[in-house]
Amino acid sequence: MGGVDLAAAPSVEDIEAIAYGTRPATISPTGWQQIADAERYLRQLIEERRLVYGVTTGYGPLASTQIDPSASRALQRNLVYHLCSGVGEALSPAHTRATIAARIASVSRGHSGIRPGLVERLLAWLDAGLLPEIPAIGTVGASGDLTPLAHVARAVMGEGRARLGDGPWENAATLQRRLGWEPWELDGKDAIALVNGTSTSAGISAVSGAGASRAAVMCARLGTLYAELLGGHAEAFHPAIGAVRLHPGQEQAHRWLSALAADSQRLEPWQAEGAHLRTDQPAVQPDQPLPQDAYTIRCLPQALGAALDSIDFHNTTVARELRAVSDNPLLFPQEQILLHGGNFFGQHLAFAADALNNAIVQMAVHSERRIHRITDPVRNGALPAFLQPRDTGLQSGFMGAQVTASALVAEMRTGAHPASIQSIPTNADNQDIVTMSTRAARQAALNLTHLYRVLAIEALILAQGVDLSGDRGFAAQSRRLVDWVRERAPALEDDRPLSEEIQALAADLAHPQRSRPLGLPPDGEA
């Protein structure tokens, strides 16, 4: 698979591939020309001694101070210094790489004025696996992601810390010199072009959006297997039900579930002629088999479909942002105009991330409810309590894992309060409204990690259910899922600690390469 042209139209999957190092980042000749044209126009404006925010003026409420071009390097350096105030743990390697990729995508549109050599350096970082240390907390998503992006700029300057892959943190200058690069001296619009954009929010959101799409596929697979274990009715998955609801996500969910269950002999088959009342029985016949199932089976297409629509809204918004320019000021070299505005304002991403977070939490809630029913001997048919058939009572099976799933959902719900409405005026009331887009993106990312832990618990439990039920009659795709789980975790015979297995399985489910065998083709056919 070739590289991702960040000057074109990268998708959330493209950014995720760069984030995990499975595809290189590139810029087309057209992109390089756009970068060069904008930088050339910026030099013209400086030579004309035009007022250009952040280049010949101070920053924020200090923009009333005019700065001679001779002080440009000090101005750019001081911007980075005062913004390098982030705290907390560093962003993950994937989120760091996604941040850099998203920033390159934005500045390559040709409206930023950044010097081409600096973009080359960032691309080289991605190729080499160099990661600057970016503290996670410190931005309100107002003038973009100023603080985290300033820490990227600081490392470019050879200050702060960086590392190669999972290696130890080192001085950024020492590490760059070892790779053959001298620290970069910021000039012109380099610093403000790096920091004044939504690229941390967009990068994290891209990784989460791609991961949430895979999680939805996993929910379809687990939901199908769960329905098979409980002998559910295939009728609820019929595509005609989705066709009259009109929501694209629900229609997709019906197609997925119908395809996944197509060859199942465990589900109650749907019959076109329907069922009939008997004529040789009393008018009222109590205690007959239920013609439809609990909502965790019957409403799975509706619940999953709504999540799919939210994921699509999120990913569409993020993809637009990845193709967008979020700088201020904006340079238009062809038109020879300079515009000051607020494209750095991350409201679109904040709303989208909150919507994604809701979908992620909802998928976890439904998974936890499936776990609860399948481990409850009153409701799970003939399966033993907590799916432990040997010395039940002396041994407790998945009882502890079921509690952990509930605890994870509680964690997620606590973190489900929307960030996009939490405006806190700052910057001497220059930023009198802010978006909290990065907070929203980080919260969705954290809850996605928890979702995969819940799904890992469900996968272990349902695989145990198949082992206890015998392998007969399950759909081929369900057996494929169980085989994938069994490659990573054996059946639970005697009680054992499950913590490491849950976390390892969750990590494999979340990883785009390791979970690839569990994907679905784009047309939804299993």
Helices and strands as residue ranges (DSSP letters): E 4-5, H 12-19, E 25-26, H 29-47, G 60-62, G 69-71, H 72-83, E 87-90, H 93-107, H 116-128, E 130-132, E 135-137, H 146-156, E 161-164, E 170-171, H 172-178, H 190-195, H 199-229, G 234-237, H 239-243, H 248-260, H 295-298, H 300-322, E 330-332, E 337-339, H 347-375, G 385-387, H 399-414, H 437-469, H 476-486, H 499-510, G 516-518
